[in-house]
Each structure stands twice: as C-alpha cells, then as structure tokens.
C-alpha cells in the first residue's frame, strides 16, 4: 500500500523536474534574445551620443576661440 502512494508522488516529481528543465531552455533563449535586441539597439544609440558630444565639444572650442580673438582685437569688435 505504501508503494502505491510513493510511486505516483515520485513520478509526479520527476515530470515536474523534466518540465522545469525543458522550460529552462526556453527561458534562456528568451533572455538571450532580450540581451541581443538590447545590444543591437543600444550600440547605434551609444555611437550617436558619442558623436553628438564630440560635436558639442568642438562647437564650444570654436566659440571660445572666436570669443578670445574678438576680445584680443577691439577694432574688429567695434566694426
């Protein structure tokens, strides 16, 4: 009698473990997909941000150079 109760419980545990391991592969695939999509979309955005920052730095440097050249030559600033 004890064997009849024990056997179905053992079989149920095994099938639950198999189901979990089967779903684990799908879960890993989903996580890998999310990471891949994030990387594919994130890399171009990062490059655009870097380019934008470089352009802003150049613009600031040019403004600083032009401001100093105007301040150094008051005759051109008065024109």
N, CA, C and O atoms as CSV, one atom per row, in Angstrom:
chain,resi,resn,atom,element,x,y,z
A,1,UNK,N,N,0.815,-1.198,0.000
A,1,UNK,CA,C,0.000,0.000,0.000
A,1,UNK,C,C,0.859,1.262,0.000
A,1,UNK,O,O,0.532,2.241,-0.671
A,2,UNK,N,N,1.914,1.238,0.723
A,2,UNK,CA,C,2.806,2.381,0.784
A,2,UNK,C,C,3.479,2.608,-0.574
A,2,UNK,O,O,3.699,3.749,-0.981
A,3,UNK,N,N,3.799,1.532,-1.257
A,3,UNK,CA,C,4.425,1.655,-2.570
A,3,UNK,C,C,3.505,2.341,-3.579
A,3,UNK,O,O,3.977,3.107,-4.420
A,4,UNK,N,N,2.222,2.081,-3.509
A,4,UNK,CA,C,1.297,2.707,-4.444
A,4,UNK,C,C,1.223,4.217,-4.242
A,4,UNK,O,O,1.087,4.963,-5.212
A,5,UNK,N,N,1.309,4.664,-3.030
A,5,UNK,CA,C,1.268,6.095,-2.756
A,5,UNK,C,C,2.610,6.738,-3.117
A,5,UNK,O,O,2.648,7.851,-3.643
A,6,UNK,N,N,3.691,6.046,-2.839
A,6,UNK,CA,C,5.021,6.585,-3.091
A,6,UNK,C,C,5.329,6.674,-4.583
A,6,UNK,O,O,5.931,7.653,-5.025
A,7,UNK,N,N,4.944,5.707,-5.342
A,7,UNK,CA,C,5.270,5.666,-6.772
A,7,UNK,C,C,4.665,6.846,-7.543
A,7,UNK,O,O,5.397,7.488,-8.297
A,8,UNK,N,N,3.378,7.169,-7.400
A,8,UNK,CA,C,2.841,8.311,-8.134
A,8,UNK,C,C,3.481,9.645,-7.705
A,8,UNK,O,O,3.689,10.529,-8.535
A,9,UNK,N,N,3.784,9.781,-6.430
A,9,UNK,CA,C,4.418,11.019,-5.965
A,9,UNK,C,C,5.803,11.149,-6.589
A,9,UNK,O,O,6.195,12.242,-6.998
A,10,UNK,N,N,6.535,10.067,-6.668
A,10,UNK,CA,C,7.862,10.089,-7.272
A,10,UNK,C,C,7.764,10.404,-8.771
A,10,UNK,O,O,8.552,11.191,-9.295
A,11,UNK,N,N,6.825,9.805,-9.436
A,11,UNK,CA,C,6.641,10.048,-10.868
A,11,UNK,C,C,6.250,11.504,-11.129
A,11,UNK,O,O,6.700,12.113,-12.099
A,12,UNK,N,N,5.416,12.045,-10.260
A,12,UNK,CA,C,4.995,13.429,-10.417
A,12,UNK,C,C,6.187,14.376,-10.216
A,12,UNK,O,O,6.320,15.360,-10.944
A,13,UNK,N,N,7.028,14.098,-9.267
A,13,UNK,CA,C,8.203,14.926,-9.022
A,13,UNK,C,C,9.147,14.887,-10.216
A,13,UNK,O,O,9.694,15.916,-10.613
A,14,UNK,N,N,9.333,13.724,-10.777
A,14,UNK,CA,C,10.214,13.597,-11.928
A,14,UNK,C,C,9.670,14.376,-13.126
A,14,UNK,O,O,10.428,15.053,-13.820
A,15,UNK,N,N,8.380,14.286,-13.367
A,15,UNK,CA,C,7.830,15.006,-14.521
A,15,UNK,C,C,7.899,16.513,-14.304
A,15,UNK,O,O,8.090,17.263,-15.261
A,16,UNK,N,N,7.747,16.965,-13.072
A,16,UNK,CA,C,7.856,18.392,-12.769
A,16,UNK,C,C,9.283,18.857,-13.012
A,16,UNK,O,O,9.500,19.940,-13.555
A,17,UNK,N,N,10.255,18.050,-12.615
A,17,UNK,CA,C,11.652,18.411,-12.852
A,17,UNK,C,C,11.945,18.451,-14.343
A,17,UNK,O,O,12.621,19.363,-14.819
A,18,UNK,N,N,11.450,17.484,-15.071
A,18,UNK,CA,C,11.676,17.473,-16.516
A,18,UNK,C,C,11.021,18.677,-17.177
A,18,UNK,O,O,11.598,19.289,-18.076
A,19,UNK,N,N,9.821,19.014,-16.733
A,19,UNK,CA,C,9.119,20.159,-17.306
A,19,UNK,C,C,9.890,21.452,-17.015
A,19,UNK,O,O,10.013,22.325,-17.875
A,20,UNK,N,N,10.405,21.554,-15.785
A,20,UNK,CA,C,11.169,22.744,-15.420
A,20,UNK,C,C,12.437,22.852,-16.261
A,20,UNK,O,O,12.767,23.930,-16.755
A,21,UNK,N,N,13.139,21.747,-16.423
A,21,UNK,CA,C,14.356,21.770,-17.232
A,21,UNK,C,C,14.043,22.053,-18.692
A,21,UNK,O,O,14.823,22.716,-19.375
A,22,UNK,N,N,12.915,21.559,-19.175
A,22,UNK,CA,C,12.508,21.856,-20.547
A,22,UNK,C,C,12.187,23.326,-20.720
A,22,UNK,O,O,12.533,23.921,-21.740
A,23,UNK,N,N,11.529,23.917,-19.737
A,23,UNK,CA,C,11.205,25.343,-19.794
A,23,UNK,C,C,12.433,26.206,-19.551
A,23,UNK,O,O,12.482,27.358,-19.983
A,24,UNK,N,N,13.418,25.657,-18.866
A,24,UNK,CA,C,14.632,26.417,-18.603
A,24,UNK,C,C,15.344,26.761,-19.905
A,24,UNK,O,O,15.885,27.858,-20.040
A,25,UNK,N,N,15.351,25.843,-20.858
A,25,UNK,CA,C,15.951,26.120,-22.159
A,25,UNK,C,C,15.229,27.250,-22.872
A,25,UNK,O,O,15.865,28.102,-23.493
A,26,UNK,N,N,13.920,27.264,-22.788
A,26,UNK,CA,C,13.139,28.341,-23.412
A,26,UNK,C,C,13.401,29.667,-22.700
A,26,UNK,O,O,13.486,30.714,-23.343
A,27,UNK,N,N,13.529,29.623,-21.383
A,27,UNK,CA,C,13.799,30.833,-20.614
A,27,UNK,C,C,15.167,31.412,-20.980
A,27,UNK,O,O,15.312,32.627,-21.116
A,28,UNK,N,N,16.154,30.556,-21.136
A,28,UNK,CA,C,17.486,31.009,-21.536
A,28,UNK,C,C,17.430,31.636,-22.926
A,28,UNK,O,O,18.089,32.647,-23.171
A,29,UNK,N,N,16.660,31.058,-23.830
A,29,UNK,CA,C,16.537,31.615,-25.179
A,29,UNK,C,C,15.877,32.994,-25.144
A,29,UNK,O,O,16.285,33.899,-25.873
A,30,UNK,N,N,14.871,33.151,-24.310
A,30,UNK,CA,C,14.189,34.448,-24.199
A,30,UNK,C,C,15.139,35.501,-23.642
A,30,UNK,O,O,15.203,36.619,-24.154
A,31,UNK,N,N,15.873,35.145,-22.599
A,31,UNK,CA,C,16.814,36.091,-22.005
A,31,UNK,C,C,17.909,36.451,-23.008
A,31,UNK,O,O,18.286,37.617,-23.116
A,32,UNK,N,N,18.414,35.476,-23.730
A,32,UNK,CA,C,19.437,35.747,-24.745
A,32,UNK,C,C,18.882,36.653,-25.843
A,32,UNK,O,O,19.588,37.532,-26.337
A,33,UNK,N,N,17.637,36.445,-26.223
A,33,UNK,CA,C,17.009,37.298,-27.231
A,33,UNK,C,C,16.872,38.733,-26.761
A,33,UNK,O,O,17.133,39.667,-27.519
A,34,UNK,N,N,16.465,38.912,-25.517
A,34,UNK,CA,C,16.319,40.263,-24.963
A,34,UNK,C,C,17.680,40.958,-24.905
A,34,UNK,O,O,17.791,42.140,-25.232
A,35,UNK,N,N,18.700,40.234,-24.493
A,35,UNK,CA,C,20.042,40.812,-24.434
A,35,UNK,C,C,20.524,41.181,-25.840
A,35,UNK,O,O,21.125,42.238,-26.028
A,36,UNK,N,N,20.268,40.326,-26.819
A,36,UNK,CA,C,20.700,40.603,-28.191
A,36,UNK,C,C,19.995,41.829,-28.761
A,36,UNK,O,O,20.631,42.679,-29.384
A,37,UNK,N,N,18.696,41.923,-28.553
A,37,UNK,CA,C,17.943,43.083,-29.064
A,37,UNK,C,C,18.422,44.359,-28.395
A,37,UNK,O,O,18.576,45.389,-29.051
A,38,UNK,N,N,18.658,44.296,-27.091
A,38,UNK,CA,C,19.150,45.475,-26.374
A,38,UNK,C,C,20.512,45.899,-26.908
A,38,UNK,O,O,20.773,47.090,-27.073
A,39,UNK,N,N,21.373,44.935,-27.176
A,39,UNK,CA,C,22.699,45.259,-27.713
A,39,UNK,C,C,22.599,45.837,-29.120
A,39,UNK,O,O,23.287,46.804,-29.448
A,40,UNK,N,N,21.744,45.248,-29.948
A,40,UNK,CA,C,21.600,45.721,-31.324
A,40,UNK,C,C,21.057,47.145,-31.356
A,40,UNK,O,O,21.502,47.960,-32.164
A,41,UNK,N,N,20.108,47.447,-30.493
A,41,UNK,CA,C,19.534,48.790,-30.470
A,41,UNK,C,C,20.390,49.768,-29.679
A,41,UNK,O,O,20.395,50.962,-29.980
A,42,UNK,N,N,21.110,49.289,-28.681
A,42,UNK,CA,C,21.882,50.162,-27.807
A,42,UNK,C,C,23.177,50.656,-28.409
A,42,UNK,O,O,23.589,51.782,-28.131
A,43,UNK,N,N,23.827,49.855,-29.220
A,43,UNK,CA,C,25.130,50.240,-29.778
A,43,UNK,C,C,25.011,51.451,-30.704
A,43,UNK,O,O,25.797,52.386,-30.552
A,44,UNK,N,N,24.070,51.486,-31.657
A,44,UNK,CA,C,23.958,52.694,-32.501
A,44,UNK,C,C,23.605,53.943,-31.698
A,44,UNK,O,O,24.094,55.032,-31.999
A,45,UNK,N,N,22.767,53.794,-30.689
A,45,UNK,CA,C,22.399,54.946,-29.852
A,45,UNK,C,C,23.630,55.469,-29.119
A,45,UNK,O,O,23.821,56.681,-29.012
A,46,UNK,N,N,24.458,54.570,-28.618
A,46,UNK,CA,C,25.674,54.985,-27.920
A,46,UNK,C,C,26.606,55.731,-28.873
A,46,UNK,O,O,27.168,56.762,-28.502
A,47,UNK,N,N,26.775,55.226,-30.087
A,47,UNK,CA,C,27.637,55.917,-31.051
A,47,UNK,C,C,27.085,57.287,-31.411
A,47,UNK,O,O,27.853,58.235,-31.576
A,48,UNK,N,N,25.775,57.409,-31.534
A,48,UNK,CA,C,25.186,58.717,-31.834
A,48,UNK,C,C,25.400,59.689,-30.684
A,48,UNK,O,O,25.660,60.870,-30.917
A,49,UNK,N,N,25.298,59.222,-29.462
A,49,UNK,CA,C,25.522,60.080,-28.301
A,49,UNK,C,C,26.977,60.542,-28.252
A,49,UNK,O,O,27.253,61.702,-27.950
A,50,UNK,N,N,27.907,59.631,-28.550
A,50,UNK,CA,C,29.321,59.990,-28.555
A,50,UNK,C,C,29.585,61.032,-29.640
A,50,UNK,O,O,30.288,62.013,-29.398
A,51,UNK,N,N,29.029,60.828,-30.825
A,51,UNK,CA,C,29.213,61.788,-31.925
A,51,UNK,C,C,28.634,63.153,-31.542
A,51,UNK,O,O,29.255,64.185,-31.799
A,52,UNK,N,N,27.472,63.159,-30.942
A,52,UNK,CA,C,26.825,64.407,-30.531
A,52,UNK,C,C,27.689,65.141,-29.503
A,52,UNK,O,O,27.823,66.363,-29.564
A,53,UNK,N,N,28.269,64.404,-28.566
A,53,UNK,CA,C,29.122,65.011,-27.554
A,53,UNK,C,C,30.377,65.608,-28.179
A,53,UNK,O,O,30.795,66.704,-27.805
A,54,UNK,N,N,30.977,64.901,-29.122
A,54,UNK,CA,C,32.178,65.418,-29.797
A,54,UNK,C,C,31.856,66.701,-30.553
A,54,UNK,O,O,32.642,67.648,-30.527
A,55,UNK,N,N,30.712,66.741,-31.224
A,55,UNK,CA,C,30.301,67.945,-31.961
A,55,UNK,C,C,30.090,69.106,-30.993
A,55,UNK,O,O,30.487,70.234,-31.287
A,56,UNK,N,N,29.476,68.846,-29.855
A,56,UNK,CA,C,29.260,69.910,-28.859
A,56,UNK,C,C,30.583,70.441,-28.326
A,56,UNK,O,O,30.725,71.647,-28.123
A,57,UNK,N,N,31.550,69.562,-28.098
A,57,UNK,CA,C,32.865,69.994,-27.607
A,57,UNK,C,C,33.553,70.863,-28.659
A,57,UNK,O,O,34.119,71.904,-28.325
A,58,UNK,N,N,33.511,70.448,-29.915
A,58,UNK,CA,C,34.120,71.255,-30.990
A,58,UNK,C,C,33.451,72.619,-31.110
A,58,UNK,O,O,34.121,73.633,-31.306
A,59,UNK,N,N,32.132,72.636,-30.991
A,59,UNK,CA,C,31.385,73.892,-31.077
A,59,UNK,C,C,31.795,74.827,-29.943
A,59,UNK,O,O,31.986,76.024,-30.161
A,60,UNK,N,N,31.931,74.286,-28.736
A,60,UNK,CA,C,32.336,75.092,-27.591
A,60,UNK,C,C,33.759,75.617,-27.769
A,60,UNK,O,O,34.048,76.768,-27.443
A,61,UNK,N,N,34.650,74.763,-28.292
A,61,UNK,CA,C,36.024,75.204,-28.531
A,61,UNK,C,C,36.066,76.315,-29.581
A,61,UNK,O,O,36.793,77.293,-29.407
A,62,UNK,N,N,35.312,76.182,-30.649
A,62,UNK,CA,C,35.288,77.219,-31.680
A,62,UNK,C,C,34.721,78.529,-31.138
A,62,UNK,O,O,35.206,79.609,-31.474
A,63,UNK,N,N,33.708,78.429,-30.310
A,63,UNK,CA,C,33.128,79.623,-29.704
A,63,UNK,C,C,34.149,80.299,-28.797
A,63,UNK,O,O,34.254,81.525,-28.781
A,64,UNK,N,N,34.903,79.497,-28.038
A,64,UNK,CA,C,35.918,80.061,-27.146
A,64,UNK,C,C,37.030,80.732,-27.944
A,64,UNK,O,O,37.518,81.794,-27.559
A,65,UNK,N,N,37.430,80.120,-29.049
A,65,UNK,CA,C,38.482,80.702,-29.888
A,65,UNK,C,C,37.992,82.018,-30.515
A,65,UNK,O,O,38.719,83.010,-30.548
A,66,UNK,N,N,36.762,82.004,-31.002
A,66,UNK,CA,C,36.241,83.229,-31.629
A,66,UNK,C,C,36.032,84.327,-30.590
A,66,UNK,O,O,36.217,85.503,-30.904
A,67,UNK,N,N,35.661,83.985,-29.390
A,67,UNK,CA,C,35.470,84.991,-28.336
A,67,UNK,C,C,36.793,85.620,-27.938
A,67,UNK,O,O,36.871,86.828,-27.718
A,68,UNK,N,N,37.832,84.803,-27.846
A,68,UNK,CA,C,39.144,85.351,-27.494
A,68,UNK,C,C,39.713,86.186,-28.613
A,68,UNK,O,O,40.372,87.192,-28.352
A,69,UNK,N,N,39.482,85.804,-29.840
A,69,UNK,CA,C,40.030,86.594,-30.948
A,69,UNK,C,C,39.316,87.934,-31.061
A,69,UNK,O,O,39.942,88.930,-31.426
A,70,UNK,N,N,38.040,87.983,-30.762
A,70,UNK,CA,C,37.300,89.251,-30.793
A,70,UNK,C,C,37.743,90.135,-29.637
A,70,UNK,O,O,37.899,91.344,-29.804
A,71,UNK,N,N,37.948,89.540,-28.466
A,71,UNK,CA,C,38.389,90.322,-27.312
A,71,UNK,C,C,39.822,90.805,-27.493
A,71,UNK,O,O,40.171,91.864,-26.969
A,72,UNK,N,N,40.649,90.085,-28.198
A,72,UNK,CA,C,42.043,90.475,-28.413
A,72,UNK,C,C,42.152,91.614,-29.423
A,72,UNK,O,O,43.109,92.387,-29.375
A,73,UNK,N,N,41.199,91.730,-30.327
A,73,UNK,CA,C,41.215,92.780,-31.355
A,73,UNK,C,C,39.967,93.648,-31.202
A,73,UNK,O,O,38.944,93.391,-31.837
A,74,UNK,N,N,40.054,94.670,-30.361
A,74,UNK,CA,C,38.866,95.503,-30.134
A,74,UNK,C,C,38.431,96.276,-31.376
A,74,UNK,O,O,37.275,96.693,-31.460
A,75,UNK,N,N,39.298,96.471,-32.311
A,75,UNK,CA,C,38.914,97.215,-33.513
A,75,UNK,C,C,37.959,96.395,-34.382
A,75,UNK,O,O,37.057,96.954,-35.007
A,76,UNK,N,N,38.153,95.065,-34.425
A,76,UNK,CA,C,37.244,94.238,-35.210
A,76,UNK,C,C,35.910,94.081,-34.486
A,76,UNK,O,O,34.873,93.889,-35.121
A,77,UNK,N,N,35.937,94.161,-33.182
A,77,UNK,CA,C,34.683,94.028,-32.426
A,77,UNK,C,C,33.828,95.274,-32.590
A,77,UNK,O,O,32.601,95.192,-32.534
A,78,UNK,N,N,34.452,96.418,-32.791
A,78,UNK,CA,C,33.708,97.666,-32.934
A,78,UNK,C,C,33.071,97.775,-34.308
A,78,UNK,O,O,32.100,98.515,-34.465
A,79,UNK,N,N,33.572,97.075,-35.297
A,79,UNK,CA,C,33.023,97.166,-36.656
A,79,UNK,C,C,31.723,96.545,-36.723
A,79,UNK,O,O,31.103,96.523,-37.786
